[in-house]
């Protein structure tokens, strides 16, 4: 097939798919090392656990290597049972996914189509828009709280989200805490939203980062399931459990919804190693406690550093912090890359307000945070000097 024939075939793809801007993952450490000739690269761009994987999960992986020739259990029976015992739900309420991204896409595949819409907040997780568009549905993006909001700058406005729901709405997506801002919704506000959503509209409560929250008053989506039969709660093993490379997540919902999601799920969407590692990681209470402690201390370290230097930050209860500067995020990102520190820019090269100047930075160990703070400080100094020369 020549190039012209290939281009002709691509035009046959669905218009909604052709219009998608592909998700761009964080820059790999190996690429930065090769490009800049740096051997010691620090990646703080993808919200990975700086402590590595759960030791119990690693042990389970070693014990499973001799069975790589065997297909995984397509039903995920053992992991579902372990999740059920851990969170106090019935295994029939659980849908397993190749990461929680997969589960989000299963919801879109089951409930969205051309002519209907999904509601989510501005600055929400990118997959909500991608999954909605891939299904051919419309996205109703609700403006977030303003940058000068005294309580939750850039946070989701739940009252505005409930007002955005109309007769064509099939799904509402909400992350708590939210990625990429780190902002969150308190229990009373979340309940008001759930009460306002019609019973035939699915609410996806994405709790990928909830295990990092230590406040006992923080809403727990799994506990809310008993009161809201249209609720789907998603979780992941990629963050606090340290299993990002294995790609395993899950949803908890009413059994009727779980059954529908299973109908559009690939039979072996979670591999055997991921199933075994996730099951073991659930039992690693000491690792989870240590991960929370490191994250809490790291957030405090970043907030103190930002306060001392006059940097603006967005409130966070996740394992990352969003820092706003006076420069386009892309410019700061490039400066830090030269020192082998990878962060996630949320805006382009130029500064236009909002989150265009923001960097999302994963909370690391104390030493990693110190290096990143120093690198950011030097990057800003160089950019100020560069702009002064241009003037």
PyMOL commands that set and color helices and strands:
alter all, ss='L'
color gray80, all
select helices_A, chain A and resi 3-10+15-18+29-36+55-67+77-87+91-93+100-111+126-134+158-164+187-196+210-212+221-224+244-246+255-263+272-282+285-309+329-337+366-390
alter helices_A, ss='H'
color red, helices_A
select strands_A, chain A and resi 42-43+94-97+117-121+138-142+169-175+202-206+231-236+249-252+312-314+320-324+341-342+344-345+358-362
alter strands_A, ss='S'
color yellow, strands_A
deselect
rebuild
show_as cartoon
